[in-house]
Amino acid sequence: MKPFWAKSLIPLCWIAPLFSSAVMANLPVDDLGKHEILPSRQEAHIVTISDPNIPHTIDGRVHFVDVDRGRYLGALNTGYWYGGVVLPKTRNEIISPETHFSRGTHGKRSDVVTFYDPKTLQPTGEVLLPSKRATTVKAQGVSSLSDDEKFLLVLNLTPATSISVVDLDQRRFVAEIETPGCTQIYAVGNRDFNVVCADGSFMGIQLDDQGQLQKQIRRDPVFDPAADPITAGGARLANTWYHLSREGYVHAFTTRDGNVTAAPTWSLVSQDERDDNWRIAGLQHLAIHQDSRRLYALMIQGGPEQFEDPTDQVWVYDLDSHKRVQVIELEHPALWMNISQGPEAQLYAVGVDLQIPFLFSLWLYFAEGREYLTRLATMSFDTYELASGDLQHSLPRIGKLPNLIQPWQ
Amino acid sequence: MLFKWFDKLTENTTRQSARLTSRRSFLASVGTVLVGTAAYPLLPVWRNGAQAASQAGADPKEVSPGQDPGDPESCEYWRYCAIDGYLCSCCGGTKTSCPPGTQMAPITWIGTCRNPADGKDYIISYNDCCGKSACGRCQCIRNENDTPAYLPANSNNINWCSGGPADVVYNCSTAIILGIQ
């Protein structure tokens, strides 16, 4: 015989669904075929993460993130061994130097500059380039806009070096300029560019209004690449480009009236810190906040071969006093770091994230080995408030091994 | 370089114990491994015989394990002192030959590595194998004496498959003895 309470529940079970269906309306039928579009730069702060997608390098990508909301917005597919997207300030388009093969990894090679709609991320056109685009690990200095954004320069490396010039208004390849012994490109005006050379000098490239070479200027060396080479990454303040050297010195090169002058170098580390093996780190390790004149550098304590290792330390310096004014500890050890500009600036970093508890990961290392653990590692994209260094968002699983963080401002 | 920190930990617990307490240090070591997948080495040293060596498909000379000690599938193998990329030994090739279907880039960069068996410094040529997408196995980065791309002679930041017969599609890296320094 059933107890009383069980008997009472039986009718309730029959009535409950009738009652709930009366109160809760059916969900409306969804529309098919809807597509999201990206917000404009006025509506949201957008940051791009360029990603060669190693080891699946045939499928390079650009990831778009809304850093106000910490939300992944979408991606571009950008072909083989991607070298980084170009984000103009004044043009309503996304510009992407790319390499494609007609049969995936073989067949006819096509190097192109592809233009994308900034809202739909659909390609809107392309310009064919000489099939010589440089494929390098670091994406800094492999392409550059002129200051007026009329021309795009793309570095070639076969390994002979040259530069392809694209007229963006006409969407047309207009010139190839040989730059023997010189590689990374740094814009210093509407028609003027510098490329860094193996002897420690900067070659000047001056274009005419049609994008043809007007003047090529060989200059004297301004640093000693044999003793302490500067790294590929640079940060610009007006016509001065700042670079870090392998030994942790800050170089400032100013271009004026066709000449390049070097300011006295200064060290990121004290002698004690140098003795303790503090050095630069990561693959994108330098940024400058223009309003506050502060320099941000990824730093690590480690051996001389660790200058490209991930680190959780961002050291902040006053550009005028050369004093360190802040240390930001990152949530995840980062290989790439950049900042936005303006009064409410942010710091962005892509770092290593295992997504599993620390002690468990230690156990996995000893139980299963390093190869196993490496397969579990992912990249997280972290957003920090620049002034305080406080973490605002962490977006997990961003790309395989990105090579460039760029805020689109 | 692969998981260098953990490897050293097993050898010298005391020296590394401080880093063991740091989750970030641990992640950093993992990240170092991931970076190894990105950097593809080669000094611009042209070797006319590189293509032939690739097609031969095997080591030209047999030597006793004692003369050439270590595991060619391990990043710690002595010849890899300046390598940066995926080890062809793990990818269907060997330390001196390319996997099937790939072609050896004739332009390469070299390192100087000490053989622990005889104490001699050997000049090692790290010819890349090209034409199939990245192998993805046994990534190995050892950044000693690496330079920026504007100093290409020592730069492992350049894809040295560029200009080779199979174009820029990188697969893995070999470690071929050129001679004794």
HADDOCK unambig.tbl for C-alpha pairs under 7 A between the chains (distance, minus, plus):
assign (segid A and resid 54 and name CA) (segid B and resid 37 and name CA) 6.85 0.50 0.50
assign (segid A and resid 54 and name CA) (segid B and resid 38 and name CA) 6.77 0.50 0.50
assign (segid A and resid 55 and name CA) (segid B and resid 37 and name CA) 6.98 0.50 0.50
assign (segid A and resid 55 and name CA) (segid B and resid 134 and name CA) 5.09 0.50 0.50
assign (segid A and resid 55 and name CA) (segid B and resid 136 and name CA) 5.53 0.50 0.50
assign (segid A and resid 56 and name CA) (segid B and resid 133 and name CA) 6.87 0.50 0.50
assign (segid A and resid 56 and name CA) (segid B and resid 134 and name CA) 6.67 0.50 0.50
assign (segid A and resid 57 and name CA) (segid B and resid 133 and name CA) 6.78 0.50 0.50
assign (segid A and resid 105 and name CA) (segid B and resid 131 and name CA) 6.76 0.50 0.50
assign (segid A and resid 105 and name CA) (segid B and resid 132 and name CA) 6.16 0.50 0.50
assign (segid A and resid 105 and name CA) (segid B and resid 133 and name CA) 6.54 0.50 0.50
assign (segid A and resid 105 and name CA) (segid B and resid 169 and name CA) 6.50 0.50 0.50
assign (segid A and resid 106 and name CA) (segid B and resid 131 and name CA) 6.92 0.50 0.50
assign (segid A and resid 135 and name CA) (segid B and resid 158 and name CA) 6.48 0.50 0.50
assign (segid A and resid 135 and name CA) (segid B and resid 159 and name CA) 5.60 0.50 0.50
assign (segid A and resid 136 and name CA) (segid B and resid 157 and name CA) 5.47 0.50 0.50
assign (segid A and resid 136 and name CA) (segid B and resid 158 and name CA) 4.45 0.50 0.50
assign (segid A and resid 136 and name CA) (segid B and resid 159 and name CA) 5.58 0.50 0.50
assign (segid A and resid 137 and name CA) (segid B and resid 38 and name CA) 6.04 0.50 0.50
assign (segid A and resid 137 and name CA) (segid B and resid 39 and name CA) 5.91 0.50 0.50
assign (segid A and resid 137 and name CA) (segid B and resid 157 and name CA) 4.94 0.50 0.50
assign (segid A and resid 137 and name CA) (segid B and resid 158 and name CA) 6.34 0.50 0.50
assign (segid A and resid 138 and name CA) (segid B and resid 157 and name CA) 6.74 0.50 0.50
assign (segid A and resid 158 and name CA) (segid B and resid 162 and name CA) 5.05 0.50 0.50
assign (segid A and resid 158 and name CA) (segid B and resid 163 and name CA) 4.80 0.50 0.50
assign (segid A and resid 159 and name CA) (segid B and resid 162 and name CA) 6.23 0.50 0.50
assign (segid A and resid 159 and name CA) (segid B and resid 163 and name CA) 6.38 0.50 0.50
assign (segid A and resid 181 and name CA) (segid B and resid 150 and name CA) 6.94 0.50 0.50
assign (segid A and resid 182 and name CA) (segid B and resid 150 and name CA) 5.79 0.50 0.50
assign (segid A and resid 183 and name CA) (segid B and resid 150 and name CA) 5.28 0.50 0.50
assign (segid A and resid 196 and name CA) (segid B and resid 150 and name CA) 6.64 0.50 0.50
assign (segid A and resid 197 and name CA) (segid B and resid 150 and name CA) 5.84 0.50 0.50
assign (segid A and resid 198 and name CA) (segid B and resid 150 and name CA) 5.39 0.50 0.50
assign (segid A and resid 198 and name CA) (segid B and resid 151 and name CA) 5.25 0.50 0.50
assign (segid A and resid 231 and name CA) (segid B and resid 148 and name CA) 6.07 0.50 0.50
assign (segid A and resid 232 and name CA) (segid B and resid 148 and name CA) 6.42 0.50 0.50
assign (segid A and resid 305 and name CA) (segid B and resid 143 and name CA) 5.22 0.50 0.50
assign (segid A and resid 305 and name CA) (segid B and resid 144 and name CA) 5.37 0.50 0.50
assign (segid A and resid 309 and name CA) (segid B and resid 32 and name CA) 5.31 0.50 0.50
assign (segid A and resid 310 and name CA) (segid B and resid 28 and name CA) 5.08 0.50 0.50
assign (segid A and resid 310 and name CA) (segid B and resid 31 and name CA) 5.98 0.50 0.50
assign (segid A and resid 310 and name CA) (segid B and resid 32 and name CA) 6.35 0.50 0.50
assign (segid A and resid 311 and name CA) (segid B and resid 28 and name CA) 6.10 0.50 0.50
assign (segid A and resid 312 and name CA) (segid B and resid 24 and name CA) 6.72 0.50 0.50
assign (segid A and resid 332 and name CA) (segid B and resid 24 and name CA) 6.37 0.50 0.50
assign (segid A and resid 333 and name CA) (segid B and resid 24 and name CA) 5.90 0.50 0.50
assign (segid A and resid 333 and name CA) (segid B and resid 27 and name CA) 6.41 0.50 0.50
assign (segid A and resid 333 and name CA) (segid B and resid 28 and name CA) 5.39 0.50 0.50
assign (segid A and resid 352 and name CA) (segid B and resid 27 and name CA) 5.81 0.50 0.50
assign (segid A and resid 352 and name CA) (segid B and resid 28 and name CA) 6.76 0.50 0.50
assign (segid A and resid 352 and name CA) (segid B and resid 31 and name CA) 5.50 0.50 0.50
assign (segid A and resid 353 and name CA) (segid B and resid 27 and name CA) 6.54 0.50 0.50
assign (segid A and resid 358 and name CA) (segid B and resid 23 and name CA) 6.05 0.50 0.50
assign (segid A and resid 370 and name CA) (segid B and resid 3 and name CA) 6.46 0.50 0.50
assign (segid A and resid 374 and name CA) (segid B and resid 30 and name CA) 6.16 0.50 0.50
assign (segid A and resid 377 and name CA) (segid B and resid 30 and name CA) 6.95 0.50 0.50
